[in-house]
């Protein structure tokens, strides 16, 4: 079981609660020019259908900033404006979006940051302080280098700065491009502030690299009770960010929803070609929200022992196989009908579990 989550202040990003006892939310970011409203909306819609909770868009110029009002009217996901260097863009964005993300290290003078704070305060929207190891303020970089200590000192400085302006509607991120610094920075800061944390490994690379880095860093933090919202950054398909993030939440025990698959490794005891069979099952399985553990085995001999903790299991043998429920064999079937029977049994089991939950 994962460690109990750190108690944090709860904030609202649009209609999504972040922190406190709210479910851990999943975020992503579009890659189109935000002013291209049609392309940006299409990406946001795709992310929504993939299961994204909050979406961030880049605001690089006034054209992007001025497009936010119309974009916001066309989408249903909470919208976060990502601002770098030009604080005046944040003032325009604050009129339309649900959250402003700034990296104080590149916004500049206190007066500029104060202006952003006042704009957000007037609309009651939160600010995400996004500390990045690659763009620390010079005074922290010169003293500590791009280290976890430097990241934490930058975060503490900027948190206090906003608190001194009378603002505490905050969430914090401390991103580095490697696992070690990411873990150390979040761990150092967590006991020191009450604000929710947005987790992420920045510039994590392609799908394979990002999956490994994010599973290690984000999964490790989640298991320790750290994290209230997260993004898996992938150079590639946006929907994959959501898929990987949801898997990390599920396997860390933080998301009590959906199917967890167990499948045996390829070995000399396999009695069926398990790789394509598992792929077919996952492709054909309807979307299920009830937490369920399914086992897909390639050897009927060991199936009873290895699948006894699964809600439903399928064990492929030589030309036929078994369907097992809660460790008990419920039938032996020809391989040609085995998957169909398995899927139906999963759906029946889900219905039974939902009925039991409804009865309390």
C-alpha positions as CSV (number, residue, x, y, z in Angstrom):
1,X,0.0,0.0,0.0
2,X,1.3,3.5,-0.8
3,X,2.0,6.0,2.0
4,X,-0.9,8.3,3.0
5,X,-0.9,11.5,1.0
6,X,0.6,14.6,2.5
7,X,-2.2,16.9,3.6
8,X,-2.2,20.1,1.4
9,X,-4.2,23.1,0.9
10,X,-6.9,22.6,-1.7
11,X,-7.3,24.9,-4.7
12,X,-9.6,25.0,-7.7
13,X,-8.5,25.0,-11.3
14,X,-11.8,25.7,-13.0
15,X,-14.1,22.9,-11.9
16,X,-11.2,20.6,-10.9
17,X,-10.1,20.5,-7.3
18,X,-6.4,20.1,-6.7
19,X,-4.9,19.0,-3.4
20,X,-6.5,18.1,-0.1
21,X,-8.6,14.9,-0.5
22,X,-9.3,15.5,-4.2
23,X,-8.3,12.8,-6.7
24,X,-4.9,13.3,-8.3
25,X,-5.5,15.0,-11.6
26,X,-3.8,14.5,-14.9
27,X,-2.6,17.3,-17.1
28,X,-1.2,17.8,-20.6
29,X,-0.2,20.7,-22.9
30,X,-1.0,21.5,-26.5
31,X,1.7,22.0,-29.1
32,X,-0.1,24.1,-31.7
33,X,0.2,27.8,-31.8
34,X,-2.6,28.8,-29.4
35,X,-3.9,31.5,-31.7
36,X,-4.7,28.7,-34.2
37,X,-7.9,28.1,-32.4
38,X,-9.2,25.3,-34.6
39,X,-6.0,23.2,-34.2
40,X,-5.7,24.0,-30.5
41,X,-9.3,23.0,-29.8
42,X,-8.9,19.8,-31.8
43,X,-5.9,18.8,-29.6
44,X,-7.8,19.8,-26.4
45,X,-10.8,17.7,-27.5
46,X,-8.6,14.7,-28.1
47,X,-7.0,15.1,-24.7
48,X,-10.4,15.3,-23.1
49,X,-11.6,12.1,-24.7
50,X,-8.3,10.5,-23.6
51,X,-9.1,11.3,-20.0
52,X,-7.2,14.6,-19.4
53,X,-8.4,16.7,-16.5
54,X,-6.6,20.0,-17.1
55,X,-4.9,21.4,-20.2
56,X,-2.1,24.0,-20.5
57,X,-1.5,26.2,-23.6
58,X,1.6,28.3,-24.5
59,X,1.1,32.0,-24.6
60,X,4.0,33.3,-26.6
61,X,2.7,36.7,-27.9
62,X,-0.3,39.0,-27.8
63,X,-2.1,37.0,-30.6
64,X,-2.0,33.9,-28.3
65,X,-3.1,35.9,-25.3
66,X,-6.0,37.5,-27.1
67,X,-7.2,34.2,-28.5
68,X,-7.7,32.7,-25.1
69,X,-11.2,34.1,-24.5
70,X,-12.6,32.5,-27.6
71,X,-10.7,29.3,-27.0
72,X,-12.1,29.1,-23.5
73,X,-15.6,29.4,-24.7
74,X,-15.2,26.4,-27.0
75,X,-13.7,23.9,-24.6
76,X,-14.8,22.2,-21.4
77,X,-11.4,21.4,-19.8
78,X,-9.9,23.9,-17.3
79,X,-7.4,26.1,-19.1
80,X,-4.0,27.0,-17.9
81,X,-1.9,29.8,-19.6
82,X,1.8,29.1,-19.7
83,X,3.7,32.4,-19.5
84,X,7.4,33.1,-19.9
85,X,9.3,36.4,-19.8
86,X,6.4,38.7,-20.8
87,X,4.4,39.4,-17.7
88,X,1.9,41.6,-19.7
89,X,0.7,38.5,-21.5
90,X,-0.3,37.0,-18.1
91,X,-2.4,40.1,-17.4
92,X,-4.4,39.5,-20.6
93,X,-4.6,35.8,-20.1
94,X,-5.9,36.2,-16.5
95,X,-9.1,37.6,-17.9
96,X,-10.0,34.3,-19.5
97,X,-8.2,31.3,-18.1
98,X,-8.5,29.1,-15.0
99,X,-4.9,29.3,-13.9
100,X,-1.6,31.1,-14.7
101,X,1.7,29.2,-14.8
102,X,4.7,31.4,-14.4
103,X,8.4,30.7,-13.9
104,X,9.3,33.6,-11.6
105,X,12.9,33.1,-12.7
106,X,12.2,34.6,-16.1
107,X,9.4,37.0,-15.3
108,X,11.7,39.6,-13.9
109,X,11.2,42.4,-11.3
110,X,9.0,42.1,-8.2
111,X,6.7,44.8,-9.6
112,X,5.9,42.6,-12.7
113,X,5.2,39.6,-10.5
114,X,3.0,41.7,-8.2
115,X,1.0,42.8,-11.3
116,X,0.4,39.2,-12.2
117,X,-0.6,38.4,-8.6
118,X,-3.1,41.2,-8.5
119,X,-4.7,40.1,-11.8
120,X,-5.1,36.6,-10.6
121,X,-6.4,37.8,-7.2
122,X,-9.1,39.9,-8.9
123,X,-10.4,36.8,-10.8
124,X,-9.9,34.3,-8.0
125,X,-7.7,32.0,-10.1
126,X,-4.6,30.2,-8.8
127,X,-0.9,30.6,-9.9
128,X,1.4,27.7,-10.5
129,X,4.9,28.6,-9.5
130,X,6.9,26.5,-12.0
131,X,10.5,26.1,-10.9
132,X,12.7,24.6,-13.6
133,X,16.3,23.4,-13.0
134,X,17.2,24.8,-16.4
135,X,16.0,28.3,-15.8
136,X,16.7,29.3,-12.2
137,X,17.2,32.9,-11.2
138,X,20.9,33.8,-11.4
139,X,21.3,34.3,-7.7
140,X,20.3,30.7,-7.0
141,X,22.1,29.2,-9.9
142,X,25.3,31.0,-9.1
143,X,25.1,30.0,-5.4
144,X,23.8,26.4,-5.7
145,X,24.0,25.5,-9.4
146,X,21.1,23.7,-11.1
147,X,20.7,21.4,-8.0
148,X,17.7,20.3,-5.9
149,X,18.9,22.8,-3.3
150,X,18.8,25.6,-5.8
151,X,15.4,24.6,-7.0
152,X,14.0,24.4,-3.5
153,X,15.5,27.8,-2.5
154,X,14.0,29.4,-5.6
155,X,10.6,27.9,-4.8
156,X,10.7,29.1,-1.2
157,X,11.8,32.6,-2.3
158,X,9.0,32.9,-4.8
159,X,6.4,31.4,-2.5
160,X,7.2,34.0,0.2
161,X,7.2,36.7,-2.4
162,X,3.6,35.9,-3.4
163,X,2.6,35.4,0.2
164,X,4.0,38.8,1.0
165,X,1.7,40.2,-1.8
166,X,-1.2,38.6,0.1
167,X,-1.6,35.6,-2.3
168,X,-1.6,32.0,-1.4
169,X,-3.8,30.4,-4.1
170,X,-0.9,28.4,-5.2
171,X,0.4,25.1,-6.5
172,X,4.1,24.3,-7.0
173,X,6.2,22.4,-9.5
174,X,9.9,21.6,-9.3
175,X,11.0,20.1,-12.6
176,X,14.3,18.7,-13.8
177,X,15.1,16.6,-16.8
178,X,16.4,13.7,-14.8
179,X,15.0,11.4,-12.1
180,X,17.4,12.1,-9.3
181,X,17.1,15.8,-9.1
182,X,13.3,15.6,-9.5
183,X,12.9,13.2,-6.6
184,X,15.3,15.2,-4.3
185,X,13.7,18.6,-5.0
186,X,10.2,17.5,-4.3
187,X,11.2,15.6,-1.2
188,X,13.1,18.5,0.2
189,X,10.3,21.0,-0.3
190,X,7.3,18.9,0.6
191,X,7.5,19.2,4.5
192,X,8.2,23.0,4.2
193,X,5.0,24.3,2.5
194,X,1.3,23.5,2.6
195,X,0.6,23.9,-1.1
196,X,-0.4,21.2,-3.6
197,X,2.4,19.9,-5.9
198,X,2.2,19.4,-9.6
199,X,4.6,16.6,-10.5
200,X,6.6,16.2,-13.7
201,X,9.9,15.4,-15.3
202,X,10.6,18.1,-17.9
203,X,12.1,17.4,-21.3
204,X,11.7,13.7,-20.6
205,X,12.2,12.6,-24.2
206,X,10.4,10.2,-26.5
207,X,7.8,7.6,-25.3
208,X,10.2,5.0,-24.1
209,X,12.5,7.5,-22.2
210,X,9.6,9.4,-20.7
211,X,7.8,6.3,-19.6
212,X,10.8,5.1,-17.7
213,X,11.8,8.5,-16.2
214,X,8.2,9.3,-15.2
215,X,7.5,5.9,-13.7
216,X,10.6,6.2,-11.6
217,X,10.2,9.8,-10.5
218,X,6.5,10.4,-10.4
219,X,5.7,6.8,-9.3
220,X,8.2,7.0,-6.6
221,X,6.9,10.3,-5.3
222,X,3.3,9.1,-5.4
223,X,4.2,6.0,-3.4
224,X,5.6,8.4,-0.8
225,X,2.4,10.4,-0.6
226,X,3.7,13.3,-2.6
227,X,1.8,14.8,-5.5
228,X,-1.6,16.3,-6.2
229,X,-1.6,16.6,-10.0
230,X,0.9,15.5,-12.7
231,X,2.0,15.5,-16.3
232,X,4.0,12.9,-18.2
233,X,5.9,14.9,-20.8
234,X,6.4,13.0,-24.0
235,X,8.0,14.1,-27.3
236,X,5.2,12.6,-29.4
237,X,1.5,11.8,-29.3
238,X,-0.5,13.8,-26.7
239,X,-2.9,11.1,-25.8
240,X,0.0,8.8,-24.8
241,X,0.8,11.3,-22.0
242,X,-2.6,10.7,-20.5
243,X,-2.4,6.9,-21.0
244,X,1.0,6.7,-19.3
245,X,0.0,9.1,-16.5
246,X,-3.1,7.1,-15.7
247,X,-1.1,3.9,-15.6
248,X,1.4,5.4,-13.2
249,X,-1.5,6.5,-10.9
250,X,-3.0,3.1,-11.1
251,X,0.1,1.1,-10.4
252,X,1.1,3.4,-7.6
253,X,-2.2,2.7,-6.0
254,X,-3.4,6.4,-6.3
255,X,-6.1,5.8,-8.8
256,X,-8.8,3.3,-7.7
257,X,-10.2,2.9,-11.1
258,X,-10.0,0.6,-14.2
259,X,-8.3,-2.6,-15.0
260,X,-4.9,-3.8,-13.7
261,X,-3.5,-6.6,-16.0
262,X,-1.4,-9.4,-14.7
263,X,0.3,-11.5,-17.4
264,X,3.0,-14.2,-17.1
265,X,6.4,-13.7,-18.7
266,X,7.4,-15.5,-21.8
267,X,9.0,-18.8,-20.8
268,X,9.3,-22.4,-21.9
269,X,6.1,-23.4,-20.2
270,X,3.9,-21.3,-22.4
271,X,1.3,-23.3,-24.3
272,X,0.0,-20.5,-26.5
273,X,1.4,-17.4,-28.3
274,X,0.6,-15.0,-25.4
275,X,1.8,-11.7,-26.9
276,X,-0.9,-11.3,-29.6
277,X,-3.6,-12.9,-27.4
278,X,-2.9,-10.3,-24.6
279,X,-2.9,-7.5,-27.2
280,X,-6.3,-8.7,-28.6
281,X,-7.8,-8.9,-25.1
282,X,-6.7,-5.3,-24.3
283,X,-8.0,-4.0,-27.6
284,X,-11.3,-5.7,-27.3
285,X,-12.0,-5.1,-23.6
286,X,-14.6,-2.4,-23.1
287,X,-13.6,0.6,-21.0
288,X,-14.2,-0.3,-17.4
289,X,-14.0,2.1,-14.4
290,X,-14.6,-0.3,-11.6
291,X,-11.2,-1.3,-10.1
292,X,-10.5,-4.9,-11.3
293,X,-7.5,-7.2,-11.5
294,X,-7.4,-9.4,-14.5
295,X,-4.9,-12.2,-15.1
296,X,-3.9,-13.4,-18.6
297,X,-1.9,-16.6,-18.4
298,X,-0.3,-18.7,-21.1
299,X,-0.1,-22.0,-19.1
300,X,-3.1,-23.8,-17.7
301,X,-0.8,-25.8,-15.4
302,X,0.3,-22.9,-13.2
303,X,-2.8,-20.7,-13.7
304,X,-4.7,-21.6,-10.5
305,X,-1.8,-20.7,-8.2
306,X,-0.6,-17.6,-10.1
307,X,-4.0,-16.2,-10.9
308,X,-5.8,-16.9,-7.6
309,X,-5.9,-13.2,-6.5
310,X,-7.3,-11.9,-9.8
311,X,-11.0,-11.0,-10.0
312,X,-11.1,-12.9,-13.4
313,X,-8.4,-14.9,-15.1
314,X,-8.0,-16.5,-18.5
315,X,-5.4,-19.3,-18.9
316,X,-4.6,-20.4,-22.4
317,X,-3.6,-24.1,-22.9
318,X,-2.9,-26.2,-25.9
319,X,-6.0,-25.7,-28.1
320,X,-8.3,-24.8,-25.1
321,X,-8.1,-23.0,-21.8
322,X,-9.7,-22.1,-18.5
323,X,-11.7,-19.2,-17.2
324,X,-11.0,-18.7,-13.5
325,X,-12.9,-16.4,-11.1
326,X,-11.5,-15.6,-7.6
327,X,-9.3,-18.7,-7.8
328,X,-12.1,-21.1,-8.8
329,X,-12.3,-22.6,-12.3
330,X,-15.7,-21.7,-13.8
331,X,-15.2,-23.4,-17.2
332,X,-13.0,-25.0,-19.8
333,X,-13.4,-23.7,-23.4
334,X,-12.0,-24.0,-26.9
335,X,-9.4,-21.4,-27.7
336,X,-11.6,-20.0,-30.4
337,X,-14.3,-19.0,-27.9
338,X,-12.1,-18.4,-24.9
339,X,-11.6,-14.6,-25.2
340,X,-15.3,-14.0,-25.9
341,X,-16.2,-15.9,-22.8
342,X,-13.5,-14.1,-20.8
343,X,-14.7,-10.6,-21.8
344,X,-18.3,-11.4,-21.0
345,X,-17.3,-12.8,-17.6
346,X,-15.4,-9.6,-16.9
347,X,-18.5,-7.5,-17.7
348,X,-20.7,-9.7,-15.5
349,X,-18.2,-9.4,-12.7
350,X,-18.1,-5.7,-13.0
351,X,-21.9,-5.6,-12.9
352,X,-21.9,-7.7,-9.7
353,X,-19.2,-5.5,-8.1
354,X,-21.2,-2.4,-8.9
355,X,-24.3,-3.9,-7.4
356,X,-22.5,-4.8,-4.2
357,X,-21.1,-1.3,-3.9
358,X,-24.6,0.2,-4.4
359,X,-25.9,-2.0,-1.5
360,X,-23.2,-0.6,0.7
